[in-house]
Amino acid sequence: MLRHELQPGKLIAGVVLVLAGVLYAGDAGGAWGIPWFVVIPLVTGGLCLAGAVAFLTGRVRRRRKRGRTGAVDLA
């Protein structure tokens, strides 16, 4: 099986958007009542957090990749 690299920014974005969908589904089903404006800061904050995590993940991966030159210093 081929493996893919973990992308935590996309994971966070997906979780936040699924949470927003669950909130609206619960409201539509009558399980609870939430104001319409609650989801705006949730989605905005979640996407900003996901962007920051994706940025940091990219920086860490570039730094690790740059550090691997393949040369071994035995001296």
C-alpha positions as CSV (number, residue, x, y, z in Angstrom):
1,M,0.0,0.0,0.0
2,L,1.4,3.4,-0.9
3,R,1.7,5.8,2.0
4,H,1.1,9.5,1.8
5,E,2.4,12.2,4.0
6,L,0.3,13.6,6.8
7,Q,-1.1,17.0,6.2
8,P,-2.3,18.3,9.6
9,G,-3.6,21.6,8.2
10,K,-6.1,19.8,6.0
11,L,-7.0,17.6,8.9
12,I,-7.8,20.6,11.1
13,A,-9.8,22.3,8.3
14,G,-11.8,19.1,7.8
15,V,-12.6,18.7,11.4
16,V,-13.7,22.3,11.8
17,L,-16.0,22.1,8.8
18,V,-17.5,18.8,9.9
19,L,-18.1,20.3,13.3
20,A,-19.9,23.3,11.7
21,G,-22.0,20.8,9.6
22,V,-22.9,18.8,12.8
23,L,-23.9,22.0,14.6
24,Y,-26.2,23.1,11.7
25,A,-27.6,19.5,11.4
26,G,-28.4,19.4,15.1
27,D,-30.1,22.8,14.8
28,A,-32.1,21.7,11.8
29,G,-33.1,18.5,13.5
30,G,-34.3,20.3,16.6
31,A,-31.7,18.8,18.9
32,W,-30.5,22.2,20.0
33,G,-30.8,25.8,18.9
34,I,-27.8,27.9,17.9
35,P,-27.8,31.4,16.5
36,W,-26.7,31.6,12.8
37,F,-23.7,33.8,13.6
38,V,-22.0,31.2,15.8
39,V,-20.5,29.3,12.8
40,I,-18.8,32.3,11.3
41,P,-16.1,32.7,14.0
42,L,-15.8,28.9,14.3
43,V,-15.1,28.5,10.6
44,T,-12.9,31.6,10.3
45,G,-10.9,30.7,13.3
46,G,-10.6,27.1,12.3
47,L,-9.4,28.0,8.8
48,C,-6.9,30.4,10.2
49,L,-5.6,27.8,12.6
50,A,-5.4,25.3,9.7
51,G,-3.5,27.8,7.6
52,A,-1.0,28.4,10.4
53,V,-0.5,24.7,11.0
54,A,0.0,24.1,7.3
55,F,2.5,26.9,7.1
56,L,4.5,25.6,10.0
57,T,4.4,22.0,8.7
58,G,5.7,23.2,5.3
59,R,8.5,25.1,7.0
60,V,9.5,22.1,9.2
61,R,9.5,19.7,6.2
62,R,11.6,22.1,4.1
63,R,14.1,22.5,6.9
64,R,14.4,18.7,7.4
65,K,14.7,18.1,3.7
66,R,17.4,20.8,3.4
67,G,19.3,19.3,6.3
68,R,19.6,15.9,4.5
69,T,22.4,16.2,2.1
70,G,23.4,12.5,2.0
71,A,27.0,13.3,2.8
72,V,28.4,11.6,5.9
73,D,31.1,13.4,7.8
74,L,33.3,10.8,9.5
75,A,36.0,13.2,10.7
